[in-house]
Amino acid sequence: MVDPRTSRTRAADAQGDPELTGATAEGHGARASGCRARPRGQAVDTCAETSDTLRFLRSWRAAPLRVAAIAPSGGALAALITSEIGMHHAPVLELGPGTGVFTKALIARGLDPEALTLIELDAGFASLLRARFPQVQVLEMSAERLRVQQLFGGRKAGAAVSGLGLLSMPPRTVMAILTGTFRHLRPGAALYQFTYGPRCPVPRPMLDRLGLDAKRIGGTFRNLPPASVYRISRVSAAPQHLLPEHGR
Ligand SMILES: C[S@@+](CC[C@H](N)C(=O)[O-])C[C@H]1O[C@@H](n2cnc3c(N)ncnc32)[C@H](O)[C@@H]1O
């Protein structure tokens, strides 16, 4: 279990580190120059984007399969993947937040930061997220362990957003992540998952086995690489009992 007391840091932790404060995470900011040339507010954003991209590159070089992208997602993908989520979905779960591009979009859509829980495996990203979003709960752990992790004081989430690179994970891991995620979702709630691939990253037999269905809600070319978003939800209330946690 992750101790929620150690999963938060105070805003003061981030004071004085321009990389960690008030930063935007719009993504694809790998412009070599521009930090000094732009107007003040924008300059900070551009520097933060650049440092996020460098951070991503470093993490990707260290663990390419786990990080599964060489740069943070762009603003267009963040807007798309959060487009169906609003305040009434609180609390909301986010998997694989990286530098927090989707987190920022969720907050921009009116979600109370205190109603967000982020699950991030990479220690560097987790500490960046704690500094950047001090009111958000950040759990440094694998999403594979969601099945046994207590969240939201026992409340169920109204939606989940995933930036995980499911295509580079073994099927067993994907099964564990989906099972654990849906255990924390209310009936009717969906998991929003993006992919760079041509179809849903969860294969049809696995969806069927878990009693889930996937619908593509859109795609964007304003992302590098272009990406699609799928809404994955339970086919009906009934298949809950078919989820592997009940079957094993
Ligand atoms: C493709 S990146 C996406 C990051 C961010 N959502 C974005 O779109 O810019 C995948 C993220 O998932 C994290 N990750 C990979 N495997 C994970 C796991 N098993 N549990 C939690 N996070 C994981 C990586 O560390 C990385 O931050």
The ligand as an SDF file (V2000), in Angstrom:
LIG
                    3D

 27 29  0  0  0  0  0  0  0  0999 V2000
    3.4900    7.7460  -22.8480 C   0  0  0  0  0  0  0  0  0  0  0  0
    3.9020    8.4590  -21.2500 S   0  0  0  0  0  0  0  0  0  0  0  0
    2.4970    9.5560  -21.0840 C   0  0  0  0  0  0  0  0  0  0  0  0
    2.7010   10.6840  -20.1110 C   0  0  0  0  0  0  0  0  0  0  0  0
    1.6010   11.7550  -20.1200 C   0  0  0  0  0  0  0  0  0  0  0  0
    0.2940   11.2110  -19.7910 N   0  0  0  0  0  0  0  0  0  0  0  0
    1.5280   12.4250  -21.4600 C   0  0  0  0  0  0  0  0  0  0  0  0
    0.6070   12.1080  -22.2220 O   0  0  0  0  0  0  0  0  0  0  0  0
    2.3930   13.2590  -21.7360 O   0  0  0  0  0  0  0  0  0  0  0  0
    3.5660    7.0870  -20.1530 C   0  0  0  0  0  0  0  0  0  0  0  0
    3.6530    7.3990  -18.6750 C   0  0  0  0  0  0  0  0  0  0  0  0
    3.2200    6.2560  -17.9350 O   0  0  0  0  0  0  0  0  0  0  0  0
    4.1460    5.9900  -16.8750 C   0  0  0  0  0  0  0  0  0  0  0  0
    4.0440    4.5480  -16.5920 N   0  0  0  0  0  0  0  0  0  0  0  0
    4.5310    3.5260  -17.3360 C   0  0  0  0  0  0  0  0  0  0  0  0
    4.2010    2.3490  -16.7990 N   0  0  0  0  0  0  0  0  0  0  0  0
    3.4550    2.6280  -15.6910 C   0  0  0  0  0  0  0  0  0  0  0  0
    2.7780    1.8290  -14.7140 C   0  0  0  0  0  0  0  0  0  0  0  0
    2.8220    0.4950  -14.7750 N   0  0  0  0  0  0  0  0  0  0  0  0
    2.1110    2.4540  -13.7410 N   0  0  0  0  0  0  0  0  0  0  0  0
    2.0570    3.8110  -13.6720 C   0  0  0  0  0  0  0  0  0  0  0  0
    2.6740    4.6210  -14.5550 N   0  0  0  0  0  0  0  0  0  0  0  0
    3.3620    4.0420  -15.5550 C   0  0  0  0  0  0  0  0  0  0  0  0
    5.4740    6.4450  -17.4300 C   0  0  0  0  0  0  0  0  0  0  0  0
    6.4240    6.6730  -16.4010 O   0  0  0  0  0  0  0  0  0  0  0  0
    5.0520    7.7200  -18.1680 C   0  0  0  0  0  0  0  0  0  0  0  0
    4.9720    8.7990  -17.2850 O   0  0  0  0  0  0  0  0  0  0  0  0
  1  2  1  0
  2  3  1  0
  2 10  1  0
  3  4  1  0
  4  5  1  0
  5  6  1  0
  5  7  1  0
  7  8  2  0
  7  9  1  0
 10 11  1  0
 11 12  1  0
 11 26  1  0
 12 13  1  0
 13 14  1  0
 13 24  1  0
 14 15  1  0
 14 23  1  0
 15 16  2  0
 16 17  1  0
 17 18  1  0
 17 23  2  0
 18 19  1  0
 18 20  2  0
 20 21  1  0
 21 22  2  0
 22 23  1  0
 24 25  1  0
 24 26  1  0
 26 27  1  0
M  CHG  2   2   1   9  -1
M  END
$$$$
